[in-house]
């Protein structure tokens, strides 16, 4: 059990399958008889249009169906669900309809207008070019910062204001700022990015009898199952949703899209399987994007540099429509970690959502927490510079002290445990904080600017606090573990097997993970918000404990002993003081022989009473060539408190991947629309994904304080790397350029922007 139990660096069991071409992704498993779907998408960001002329397309070779919005009337509800927040006055945020297929008006480049279904993809694509549409182009809103003064996207949202949300005590905050010895203000831009998972979005649908089966590469199956049933007027039992292997999601695949419903509709209309797979540029135009905030961050300090209040004013870009979680991410979700790791009880957080004629925005790795931590950590580092104190010292003065836990933040979140100074000190030690000046001098001797930046972050696990688990002894001798989460490549098959093996002693190699099938798993919370291993791990332990107790009477019978003398350890019951024992797996065989089928399946639903709060410290050192603006991260040091690590190898991998996405946003990635709403970054020639050469060596160090919010004592790690990276990298860049007179930077730190800031500072100094 030591080799395959929890906290062991077990190599991923799924990798052999995935890396040798035996993965089963959605486009691999579509029925051979499936027809191909192609979506005709708007080439214009904002326009009215007349009903499309589908005649020529319907008569094109190989075409078996062409549908526009009018064809859905009376057969399918033509809208995509999305939530809204409460405005500060108590009213609801704007809720304009987002159609599955556009009706009369398009509002962003890439919005679906029609779906063409043909025998081959090429035939469907060629037929789509025959569809005639008369557009009457309208002026477009394209800037988040200027959205409230730009052309109106929806009549339901005058001046493009989607919502006006606020949290906090405005009077107390204003009073604290008026009384403060020091006030620091910092404008920030959190740039818009595209998720770009390895596998683009796709789906196929098939009708069998009176049931619809839709398979898609998502992060859970149950929401789509219920929404599809409602859209098509079906009972939920008539819909089956499956997620096969998924090549990355990052939050972007966590919800339903128009294409899911259109493919399901077409399959029912044609009584034939229909498949759709996005290509890369299609995905870049239509996958929900991330971030896109313009913020003013403010801090009030007393004479001893203790925080008295914080105040954040944010304009959050939503794109053309409310995506399912779009209004929640910058407001209610970001609020969870608003004060970061600091002891401050007064604050105001106000967010205005802005519609523009661009692709909708939703959750992207971290979903609100990177945005919030970027604000507070950029503000703290900048404040230290303004107040003439070292950045670590300002943080020390304001950390929540260990003896204050459990600590209720100003937004009502209860941080169960933490030792933020200890984690920061570990990071500083491992980063050789004291040796920085010597390295800076060495860089200067080579004509390079060297900077150092820090971010001390915290995040909150999101999603449902309940999860299901079912253990089944299969006839072939294997052990099926049914889970309510969905792997997108994180290593769930490995870590869940470790957890079950540790708790029950069942043979690690016999454990098979079953996921992503609404027919086999009645309910689940899916994957997102760093919840998977915490919630699913606790559910697996609960199911394992229940299984052991249910087998106990059979063990008593087989060993001919009283309950008081029966001991369970390492997967076997034994009689105390003897060598008589029987394993769970042997008892399962006995139960099958005796017809005791009720002992072959063990299912439970577990509720984790509180959320855990992963936290850590990232320290970055980088060099900048002032002649070219080129930036290179030289040292990246991480100390994290994830509580008890379930598998160190997987945890480190998650952190590395998160840092890659954070560094990508900070340095290379940027979504660009022109004034007409055309996406200028719809290929990898134009959208700069980080490459291997951009990534530094990272050192990871675990400095855990086990969580008291769950029985395992763990804290999620899937998004932590991104949460910490954004501010750490950007703070380091500002530090490097400050000696040259640069006082402010924003992401992304591209060579052209860095060179421009340095040049402007040089000119200003002359």
PALO-698844 format. One line per 3 residues: number of its first residue (from 1); their letters; for each residue x, y, z of C-alpha. Coordinates in steps of 0.2 Angstrom, whole numbers, plus 5000, padded with zeros to 4 digits. Layout:
N
NUM) a) X:Y:Z | ...
This chain:
766
1) xxx) 5000:5000:5000 | 5015:5012:5003 | 5019:5011:4985
4) xxx) 5002:5016:4978 | 4994:5025:4993 | 4991:5044:4994
7) xxx) 5006:5056:4995 | 5016:5044:4984 | 5023:5050:4968
10) xxx) 5014:5037:4958 | 5016:5039:4939 | 5000:5043:4929
13) xxx) 4992:5026:4924 | 4982:5035:4910 | 4998:5041:4901
16) xxx) 5002:5025:4892 | 4985:5025:4884 | 4985:5043:4880
19) xxx) 5003:5045:4874 | 5002:5030:4863 | 4987:5035:4853
22) xxx) 4974:5025:4862 | 4965:5039:4869 | 4946:5040:4865
25) xxx) 4942:5058:4861 | 4925:5064:4855 | 4930:5065:4836
28) xxx) 4938:5048:4837 | 4921:5039:4843 | 4908:5047:4833
31) xxx) 4897:5034:4824 | 4903:5029:4807 | 4887:5034:4799
34) xxx) 4887:5051:4807 | 4884:5066:4795 | 4895:5081:4796
37) xxx) 4889:5098:4803 | 4896:5115:4798 | 4891:5131:4805
40) xxx) 4889:5147:4795 | 4895:5161:4806 | 4893:5179:4805
43) xxx) 4908:5188:4796 | 4902:5204:4804 | 4902:5210:4822
46) xxx) 4886:5219:4822 | 4873:5219:4809 | 4854:5216:4806
49) xxx) 4850:5203:4792 | 4835:5196:4783 | 4831:5178:4784
52) xxx) 4844:5168:4775 | 4841:5160:4758 | 4844:5142:4761
55) xxx) 4838:5135:4744 | 4854:5133:4735 | 4863:5126:4750
58) xxx) 4849:5113:4753 | 4851:5107:4735 | 4870:5106:4735
61) xxx) 4879:5089:4733 | 4878:5078:4749 | 4868:5090:4759
64) xxx) 4854:5082:4770 | 4849:5096:4781 | 4851:5115:4782
67) xxx) 4843:5125:4797 | 4842:5143:4802 | 4833:5151:4817
70) xxx) 4816:5150:4809 | 4818:5131:4807 | 4819:5129:4826
73) xxx) 4802:5138:4829 | 4790:5126:4838 | 4803:5112:4839
76) xxx) 4817:5119:4850 | 4819:5134:4862 | 4831:5145:4853
79) xxx) 4841:5152:4868 | 4856:5147:4879 | 4855:5148:4898
82) xxx) 4865:5161:4908 | 4864:5168:4925 | 4864:5186:4931
85) xxx) 4869:5194:4947 | 4860:5207:4958 | 4864:5225:4954
88) xxx) 4869:5236:4969 | 4851:5243:4969 | 4843:5225:4971
91) xxx) 4837:5223:4953 | 4843:5209:4942 | 4858:5211:4929
94) xxx) 4853:5213:4911 | 4847:5196:4903 | 4846:5198:4884
97) xxx) 4843:5182:4875 | 4858:5173:4867 | 4851:5163:4853
100) xxx) 4857:5146:4847 | 4855:5152:4829 | 4855:5171:4827
103) xxx) 4838:5179:4824 | 4838:5195:4814 | 4854:5202:4821
106) xxx) 4872:5196:4824 | 4882:5203:4838 | 4900:5196:4836
109) xxx) 4911:5189:4822 | 4908:5170:4823 | 4890:5170:4830
112) xxx) 4881:5155:4822 | 4868:5159:4809 | 4864:5142:4801
115) xxx) 4870:5124:4803 | 4873:5114:4787 | 4873:5095:4788
118) xxx) 4880:5084:4774 | 4888:5067:4771 | 4906:5075:4772
121) xxx) 4913:5090:4780 | 4919:5097:4764 | 4901:5096:4757
124) xxx) 4894:5104:4772 | 4907:5118:4771 | 4905:5121:4752
127) xxx) 4886:5121:4754 | 4887:5135:4768 | 4896:5146:4755
130) xxx) 4880:5146:4745 | 4869:5153:4758 | 4864:5171:4754
133) xxx) 4862:5184:4768 | 4859:5202:4766 | 4868:5211:4781
136) xxx) 4865:5229:4786 | 4881:5233:4795 | 4880:5243:4811
139) xxx) 4894:5252:4821 | 4902:5240:4834 | 4907:5242:4852
142) xxx) 4924:5234:4854 | 4933:5242:4869 | 4929:5236:4887
145) xxx) 4936:5252:4894 | 4925:5263:4882 | 4910:5252:4881
148) xxx) 4898:5263:4890 | 4901:5276:4877 | 4900:5265:4862
151) xxx) 4886:5259:4850 | 4872:5249:4860 | 4873:5230:4859
154) xxx) 4857:5226:4867 | 4841:5237:4870 | 4839:5228:4886
157) xxx) 4856:5235:4892 | 4856:5254:4889 | 4874:5261:4887
160) xxx) 4880:5243:4887 | 4879:5241:4905 | 4876:5223:4909
163) xxx) 4876:5225:4928 | 4881:5237:4942 | 4886:5226:4957
166) xxx) 4895:5231:4973 | 4900:5223:4989 | 4906:5231:5005
169) xxx) 4903:5246:5016 | 4905:5261:5005 | 4903:5274:5019
172) xxx) 4916:5265:5030 | 4927:5263:5016 | 4927:5281:5011
175) xxx) 4929:5286:5029 | 4944:5275:5031 | 4952:5283:5015
178) xxx) 4949:5300:5021 | 4957:5296:5038 | 4972:5286:5031
181) xxx) 4990:5292:5033 | 4994:5285:5016 | 4983:5282:5000
184) xxx) 4989:5272:4985 | 4980:5271:4969 | 4985:5260:4954
187) xxx) 4976:5258:4937 | 4977:5240:4930 | 4972:5231:4914
190) xxx) 4969:5212:4915 | 4970:5207:4896 | 4958:5196:4887
193) xxx) 4964:5179:4883 | 4959:5163:4873 | 4959:5146:4882
196) xxx) 4966:5136:4868 | 4965:5119:4875 | 4975:5105:4865
199) xxx) 4958:5098:4859 | 4946:5111:4852 | 4927:5109:4856
202) xxx) 4917:5096:4847 | 4901:5085:4849 | 4891:5072:4841
205) xxx) 4873:5067:4843 | 4863:5051:4840 | 4845:5046:4842
208) xxx) 4841:5029:4847 | 4822:5025:4849 | 4815:5040:4859
211) xxx) 4832:5044:4867 | 4846:5057:4862 | 4864:5053:4866
214) xxx) 4875:5068:4864 | 4894:5066:4867 | 4905:5081:4870
217) xxx) 4922:5085:4877 | 4916:5094:4892 | 4919:5096:4911
220) xxx) 4903:5087:4916 | 4887:5080:4909 | 4873:5084:4920
223) xxx) 4869:5102:4916 | 4869:5099:4897 | 4858:5084:4900
226) xxx) 4845:5094:4909 | 4846:5109:4897 | 4845:5098:4882
229) xxx) 4830:5090:4888 | 4821:5107:4891 | 4826:5114:4875
232) xxx) 4819:5099:4865 | 4804:5097:4876 | 4810:5080:4882
235) xxx) 4810:5071:4899 | 4827:5071:4907 | 4827:5052:4906
238) xxx) 4827:5054:4887 | 4844:5062:4886 | 4861:5054:4889
241) xxx) 4876:5064:4889 | 4894:5057:4889 | 4911:5065:4890
244) xxx) 4925:5054:4883 | 4943:5058:4885 | 4945:5077:4885
247) xxx) 4961:5086:4879 | 4960:5101:4891 | 4946:5112:4896
250) xxx) 4953:5126:4908 | 4935:5131:4913 | 4930:5135:4895
253) xxx) 4922:5118:4892 | 4912:5119:4909 | 4896:5124:4901
256) xxx) 4884:5122:4887 | 4886:5131:4870 | 4874:5134:4855
259) xxx) 4883:5121:4845 | 4878:5107:4857 | 4859:5111:4855
262) xxx) 4860:5114:4836 | 4869:5097:4834 | 4856:5088:4845
265) xxx) 4842:5097:4835 | 4849:5092:4818 | 4851:5074:4824
268) xxx) 4833:5073:4829 | 4826:5081:4813 | 4836:5069:4802
271) xxx) 4835:5054:4813 | 4853:5051:4810 | 4870:5054:4820
274) xxx) 4877:5071:4817 | 4895:5076:4821 | 4904:5093:4823
277) xxx) 4922:5097:4827 | 4929:5114:4828 | 4945:5119:4820
280) xxx) 4957:5130:4829 | 4952:5147:4821 | 4934:5143:4824
283) xxx) 4938:5140:4842 | 4947:5155:4844 | 4932:5165:4837
286) xxx) 4919:5156:4847 | 4926:5148:4863 | 4922:5158:4878
289) xxx) 4937:5170:4882 | 4944:5174:4898 | 4948:5189:4909
292) xxx) 4946:5207:4901 | 4945:5219:4916 | 4950:5237:4918
295) xxx) 4952:5241:4936 | 4956:5255:4948 | 4964:5248:4964
298) xxx) 4966:5258:4980 | 4974:5255:4997 | 4973:5265:5013
301) xxx) 4987:5263:5026 | 4989:5270:5043 | 5006:5278:5049
304) xxx) 5013:5261:5053 | 5009:5255:5035 | 4994:5243:5041
307) xxx) 4980:5241:5029 | 4965:5251:5034 | 4954:5248:5019
310) xxx) 4954:5242:5001 | 4944:5248:4986 | 4943:5240:4969
313) xxx) 4933:5248:4955 | 4931:5236:4940 | 4924:5236:4922
316) xxx) 4922:5218:4917 | 4921:5214:4898 | 4907:5201:4895
319) xxx) 4907:5201:4876 | 4891:5201:4866 | 4881:5190:4878
322) xxx) 4880:5183:4895 | 4890:5167:4895 | 4883:5155:4908
325) xxx) 4894:5161:4922 | 4900:5177:4914 | 4892:5189:4926
328) xxx) 4897:5179:4941 | 4916:5177:4938 | 4921:5195:4940
331) xxx) 4909:5199:4954 | 4903:5185:4966 | 4917:5173:4962
334) xxx) 4931:5185:4963 | 4924:5192:4979 | 4928:5175:4988
337) xxx) 4947:5180:4989 | 4945:5199:4988 | 4956:5203:5003
340) xxx) 4969:5190:4998 | 4980:5185:5013 | 4979:5202:5022
343) xxx) 4970:5207:5038 | 4959:5220:5033 | 4940:5222:5037
346) xxx) 4935:5237:5028 | 4933:5238:5009 | 4922:5241:4994
349) xxx) 4922:5230:4978 | 4912:5237:4964 | 4910:5229:4947
352) xxx) 4901:5235:4931 | 4899:5223:4917 | 4901:5229:4899
355) xxx) 4893:5222:4883 | 4904:5223:4867 | 4902:5216:4850
358) xxx) 4915:5202:4854 | 4915:5184:4859 | 4907:5181:4876
361) xxx) 4919:5180:4891 | 4917:5167:4905 | 4928:5156:4916
364) xxx) 4946:5153:4912 | 4959:5144:4924 | 4956:5151:4941
367) xxx) 4939:5159:4936 | 4939:5176:4946 | 4953:5172:4958
370) xxx) 4967:5176:4947 | 4958:5192:4943 | 4956:5197:4961
373) xxx) 4973:5191:4967 | 4981:5201:4952 | 4973:5217:4959
376) xxx) 4978:5215:4977 | 4996:5209:4973 | 5000:5222:4960
379) xxx) 4993:5235:4973 | 5003:5228:4987 | 5019:5228:4977
382) xxx) 5016:5245:4970 | 5012:5252:4987 | 5028:5245:4995
385) xxx) 5037:5255:4981 | 5027:5271:4984 | 5029:5270:5003
388) xxx) 5048:5266:5003 | 5047:5249:5011 | 5052:5232:5005
391) xxx) 5038:5221:4997 | 5040:5207:5009 | 5040:5219:5024
394) xxx) 5024:5227:5019 | 5016:5210:5017 | 5023:5204:5034
397) xxx) 5014:5219:5043 | 4998:5215:5035 | 4997:5196:5034
400) xxx) 4983:5187:5044 | 4992:5180:5059 | 4992:5162:5062
403) xxx) 4983:5164:5079 | 4968:5172:5070 | 4962:5157:5061
406) xxx) 4949:5152:5058 | 4948:5170:5051 | 4932:5177:5043
409) xxx) 4936:5189:5029 | 4928:5206:5026 | 4917:5196:5012
412) xxx) 4912:5183:5025 | 4923:5169:5019 | 4930:5158:5033
415) xxx) 4949:5154:5030 | 4951:5138:5041 | 4970:5138:5042
418) xxx) 4985:5147:5036 | 5003:5153:5039 | 5007:5165:5026
421) xxx) 5023:5172:5033 | 5030:5154:5034 | 5026:5151:5016
424) xxx) 5033:5167:5010 | 5049:5164:5021 | 5051:5147:5013
427) xxx) 5050:5154:4995 | 5062:5168:4999 | 5075:5156:5006
430) xxx) 5073:5144:4991 | 5074:5159:4979 | 5090:5165:4988
433) xxx) 5082:5182:4991 | 5098:5189:4999 | 5108:5185:4983
436) xxx) 5097:5195:4971 | 5108:5211:4971 | 5123:5202:4966
439) xxx) 5113:5194:4952 | 5106:5211:4947 | 5124:5218:4946
442) xxx) 5129:5203:4935 | 5115:5206:4923 | 5119:5225:4922
445) xxx) 5137:5220:4917 | 5129:5212:4902 | 5118:5227:4898
448) xxx) 5102:5219:4905 | 5089:5225:4917 | 5085:5212:4931
451) xxx) 5070:5213:4941 | 5062:5203:4955 | 5043:5201:4959
454) xxx) 5033:5193:4972 | 5015:5187:4974 | 5007:5180:4990
457) xxx) 4991:5172:4984 | 4976:5163:4991 | 4962:5155:4981
460) xxx) 4945:5147:4986 | 4939:5130:4980 | 4923:5132:4970
463) xxx) 4908:5122:4964 | 4897:5110:4973 | 4902:5104:4991
466) xxx) 4894:5087:4988 | 4900:5073:4977 | 4895:5055:4973
469) xxx) 4906:5039:4972 | 4901:5021:4968 | 4912:5006:4970
472) xxx) 4907:4990:4960 | 4915:4973:4959 | 4915:4968:4941
475) xxx) 4913:4950:4935 | 4930:4951:4927 | 4938:4954:4943
478) xxx) 4941:4972:4940 | 4935:4986:4952 | 4925:5000:4944
481) xxx) 4925:5017:4953 | 4911:5028:4947 | 4915:5047:4950
484) xxx) 4905:5063:4948 | 4920:5073:4941 | 4927:5073:4924
487) xxx) 4946:5073:4920 | 4952:5085:4907 | 4970:5078:4908
490) xxx) 4974:5081:4926 | 4977:5063:4931 | 4961:5058:4940
493) xxx) 4963:5040:4935 | 4979:5039:4945 | 4975:5049:4960
496) xxx) 4957:5042:4963 | 4964:5024:4962 | 4977:5029:4975
499) xxx) 4964:5036:4987 | 4953:5021:4985 | 4968:5009:4987
502) xxx) 4974:5018:5002 | 4957:5018:5011 | 4951:5001:5006
505) xxx) 4967:4991:5002 | 4959:4986:4985 | 4972:4981:4972
508) xxx) 4978:4997:4964 | 4980:4990:4946 | 4962:4982:4947
511) xxx) 4954:4999:4950 | 4946:5007:4934 | 4939:5025:4934
514) xxx) 4922:5027:4926 | 4917:5045:4923 | 4907:5056:4911
517) xxx) 4891:5046:4908 | 4874:5052:4914 | 4867:5035:4912
520) xxx) 4879:5027:4923 | 4882:5041:4936 | 4865:5049:4942
523) xxx) 4873:5065:4948 | 4889:5074:4950 | 4897:5091:4951
526) xxx) 4909:5090:4936 | 4926:5097:4936 | 4930:5115:4939
529) xxx) 4936:5127:4953 | 4950:5116:4959 | 4936:5105:4967
532) xxx) 4939:5088:4960 | 4951:5079:4971 | 4945:5087:4987
535) xxx) 4927:5083:4984 | 4929:5067:4975 | 4943:5061:4987
538) xxx) 4932:5063:5002 | 4917:5054:4993 | 4928:5040:4988
541) xxx) 4934:5038:5006 | 4916:5039:5012 | 4910:5025:5000
544) xxx) 4925:5015:5005 | 4921:5016:5023 | 4903:5011:5020
547) xxx) 4909:4996:5009 | 4920:4990:5023 | 4906:4991:5036
550) xxx) 4894:4982:5024 | 4906:4968:5021 | 4909:4966:5040
553) xxx) 4895:4953:5044 | 4900:4942:5029 | 4918:4943:5036
556) xxx) 4912:4937:5053 | 4903:4923:5045 | 4918:4917:5034
559) xxx) 4931:4919:5048 | 4919:4912:5061 | 4922:4925:5074
562) xxx) 4913:4939:5084 | 4912:4957:5078 | 4923:4962:5093
565) xxx) 4937:4951:5088 | 4937:4957:5069 | 4950:4969:5063
568) xxx) 4951:4978:5046 | 4968:4983:5040 | 4976:4984:5023
571) xxx) 4962:4978:5013 | 4958:4963:5024 | 4948:4957:5039
574) xxx) 4957:4947:5052 | 4954:4939:5068 | 4964:4948:5082
577) xxx) 4979:4938:5088 | 4978:4925:5074 | 4983:4923:5056
580) xxx) 4966:4920:5050 | 4961:4934:5037 | 4951:4937:5022
583) xxx) 4952:4951:5009 | 4938:4962:5003 | 4941:4955:4985
586) xxx) 4939:4938:4992 | 4923:4942:5001 | 4917:4950:4985
589) xxx) 4919:4933:4976 | 4910:4924:4990 | 4896:4937:4989
592) xxx) 4894:4934:4971 | 4894:4915:4973 | 4881:4916:4987
595) xxx) 4870:4928:4976 | 4873:4943:4988 | 4873:4955:4974
598) xxx) 4869:4970:4986 | 4887:4968:4992 | 4895:4970:4975
601) xxx) 4890:4989:4973 | 4893:5002:4986 | 4887:5020:4983
604) xxx) 4887:5036:4993 | 4885:5054:4992 | 4897:5065:5003
607) xxx) 4896:5083:5008 | 4912:5092:5013 | 4906:5105:5026
610) xxx) 4918:5119:5021 | 4929:5125:5007 | 4948:5125:5008
613) xxx) 4960:5139:5003 | 4976:5134:4994 | 4989:5148:4996
616) xxx) 5007:5151:4992 | 5021:5163:4987 | 5028:5165:4969
619) xxx) 5045:5174:4967 | 5051:5178:4950 | 5067:5185:4943
622) xxx) 5068:5190:4925 | 5080:5200:4914 | 5075:5213:4900
625) xxx) 5086:5218:4886 | 5083:5237:4885 | 5088:5237:4866
628) xxx) 5075:5225:4860 | 5062:5224:4875 | 5064:5206:4876
631) xxx) 5060:5198:4892 | 5066:5181:4899 | 5061:5174:4916
634) xxx) 5077:5167:4924 | 5072:5160:4941 | 5054:5155:4946
637) xxx) 5052:5149:4964 | 5036:5143:4971 | 5031:5138:4989
640) xxx) 5014:5132:4991 | 5002:5126:5005 | 4991:5113:4997
643) xxx) 4988:5104:5014 | 4991:5086:5012 | 4997:5082:4994
646) xxx) 4988:5067:4987 | 5001:5064:4973 | 5017:5076:4973
649) xxx) 5020:5072:4955 | 5003:5077:4949 | 5002:5092:4961
652) xxx) 5019:5099:4953 | 5012:5096:4936 | 4997:5106:4939
655) xxx) 5007:5120:4946 | 5019:5120:4931 | 5004:5120:4919
658) xxx) 4996:5134:4929 | 5011:5145:4929 | 5013:5142:4910
661) xxx) 4995:5149:4907 | 4999:5163:4919 | 5015:5168:4911
664) xxx) 5008:5166:4894 | 4995:5179:4899 | 5007:5190:4907
667) xxx) 5020:5190:4893 | 5014:5184:4876 | 4995:5182:4875
670) xxx) 4983:5196:4870 | 4966:5196:4861 | 4965:5210:4849
673) xxx) 4949:5216:4840 | 4949:5231:4828 | 4936:5245:4828
676) xxx) 4924:5236:4817 | 4924:5221:4829 | 4935:5209:4818
679) xxx) 4946:5197:4828 | 4964:5200:4823 | 4971:5186:4833
682) xxx) 4962:5171:4826 | 4977:5160:4822 | 4993:5155:4831
685) xxx) 5002:5166:4818 | 4994:5181:4827 | 4990:5175:4844
688) xxx) 5006:5172:4854 | 5005:5156:4864 | 5019:5154:4876
691) xxx) 5032:5142:4869 | 5044:5130:4878 | 5058:5143:4876
694) xxx) 5048:5155:4885 | 5046:5144:4901 | 5059:5145:4915
697) xxx) 5064:5131:4926 | 5053:5131:4941 | 5056:5125:4958
700) xxx) 5042:5119:4969 | 5042:5118:4988 | 5027:5111:4999
703) xxx) 5025:5121:5015 | 5008:5113:5021 | 4996:5117:5034
706) xxx) 4983:5104:5033 | 4965:5110:5030 | 4952:5107:5044
709) xxx) 4938:5110:5031 | 4939:5092:5025 | 4943:5075:5032
712) xxx) 4958:5072:5020 | 4966:5089:5025 | 4970:5093:5007
715) xxx) 4968:5109:4997 | 4965:5110:4978 | 4980:5114:4967
718) xxx) 4973:5114:4949 | 4972:5133:4947 | 4985:5139:4960
721) xxx) 4999:5141:4947 | 4989:5154:4937 | 4983:5163:4952
724) xxx) 5000:5167:4958 | 5009:5169:4942 | 5001:5185:4934
727) xxx) 5006:5197:4948 | 5023:5189:4951 | 5029:5190:4933
730) xxx) 5022:5208:4931 | 5029:5214:4947 | 5046:5208:4942
733) xxx) 5045:5217:4926 | 5040:5233:4934 | 5055:5231:4946
736) xxx) 5067:5228:4932 | 5061:5244:4922 | 5059:5255:4937
739) xxx) 5078:5259:4938 | 5076:5265:4920 | 5062:5277:4925
742) xxx) 5047:5266:4921 | 5033:5269:4934 | 5019:5258:4927
745) xxx) 5017:5242:4916 | 5002:5231:4911 | 5000:5214:4904
748) xxx) 5005:5208:4891 | 5024:5212:4893 | 5027:5210:4874
751) xxx) 5044:5216:4867 | 5036:5230:4858 | 5027:5237:4874
754) xxx) 5042:5235:4885 | 5053:5244:4873 | 5040:5258:4871
757) xxx) 5039:5260:4890 | 5058:5261:4891 | 5060:5273:4877
760) xxx) 5047:5284:4884 | 5055:5285:4900 | 5072:5288:4892
763) xxx) 5065:5303:4882 | 5056:5310:4897 | 5073:5309:4907
766) x) 5082:5319:4894
